[in-house]
Amino acid sequence: MSRTRFKKALLVAPNDFPGQLLSGYECVKHITNANNIFPSLYELNPNLVIFDYDFIGKDLEKIIRRIKLNKFYSKLKVCCYKNVPNEETDSLLIAIGLDQLIYKEDLLNPQKDKTPLNNLSNIFETPFLKWVTNVSN
């Protein structure tokens, strides 16, 4: 597996979430109960949270707003996994503070020189790439 910039991540998804996507990461804690999101955030203090939109549903907006308003979570990156794009919902989530959206089609239909695992790995390496770009300028 590739290096990860994030030392700890929290995945909020049902049990049937594609396990092969996270099989090489020991730093990911998977929770399946939406009521355990904030206790797990406090306990684990992760650098990244990935939500399954179909699992969380309409509560995701409230959760993102709560995370972004709390200074304790100021360095937390929030990502969302969705099965299908929806412009209205996606733009709202990004406007309230979502850092990245991952679509099922992006994972299933890899582009040239990319595999589904590389697409997920890009979530972890994006801050590193931004840092390299800033250093080179």
N, C-alpha and C positions, 0 to 999 in steps of 0.2 A: 504494500500500500504506500501511497505517497505521504509525504510529511504533512502534518496538519498544523495550522496556525493556532487553532483553538485547542486548548488542553482538555476542556470538558464541554460536552454537549448534552442537551436534553431533547429527546424525541417524544412527542405527544401524538400517539397514533394507536389504532386498534391492534390486536394481536396478529391479524393477518397482513400487516404491513410487509412489503417485500423484504424479507430478511437478508437476501443476498446483497442488498445495497449497503448494509451496515456490518457485514460479517467480519471485516478486517479492522474495525475500529473498537478498541477496548474503552475508549474515552466517552462512549455514548451510553447514556442511561435511558431506557425505554419505559415510559409509563403509559398505562392504558385507561386510567381513570381521570377524567377531566377535573374532578374535585381535588386531585393531588398536584395540580400544576404549581400553585404558589408555595405550598409546603416544600415541594421538590426543588423549586427555584431557590428558596431560602437555604435549604439543606446542602444542595450541591454547589450552588453559586456558579453556574455554567457560563461559558463565554458565548454560547450559541444555543438557540431553541428552534426546533423544527416542528411545526404544527401540520397535521393532516387536516386540510380544510373540510373534507367530507366527514371526518370524525367529530371535529369541534363545531362546525357549522356556523350559525349566526353569532354564537358567543365569541368568536374569534375577534371581532371588532372591539368588544368590551375588554377582552384580555390584552390586546395590543395597546389600547389606550391606557390601561392600568399599568402595564409595564413601562411605557414611555413616559408617564407622568411621575413615576417613582424614581428618585435619585439613586436608590440602592441598585437599580438595574440599568444605570446610565451607559455602561459599557457592553451591555448584552445585545447581541445581534439576533434578530428575529427573522426566520424564514418560514415559508409556507409551501406545502406540497398540495397540488390540485390535480384532479383528473382532467378537467377541461378548462380552457381559458374563458373568462367572462370579463369583458372590458370594464363594465361598470363596477363590479365587485373588486376587480384587481386594482383599478385606479384608486378606489376608496381605501383599500388596505395599504397601498403604497403611500397615499397622502397622510394617513394617520401614523405612519412610522414603520411599516414593514420594510425590511431591508432587501429581501429577494424572494421571488416566486419561482417554484420549480414545477413544471408540468409533466404529466405522465408521458405525453408524446415525446418530450425531450429525452426521457430516459429510455423509451422503447425504440425510437428511431435515431440511433446515433449518427452524427455527422462524420465526415471524413476524419480519420485519425482520432476518433473519440469513441469511447465505450460508455455504457451507462454508469459504470463506476467512476469514470473520469468526470462525468457531469456532476455527480454528487461530490466528488473531490474538489471541484471548482468552488463549491460553497466554502470549503475550508481554506482554500488558497487565495481567494479573492483579495482579502486584506493584504496578504503578502505581495500580490501583484501591484496593488495600489501603492504600497510602500516602495517597491522597486521603481515604479514610475516616478514617484516624487523624488527619490534619491537621484535618479538619472538626470532630472531637470535641474 
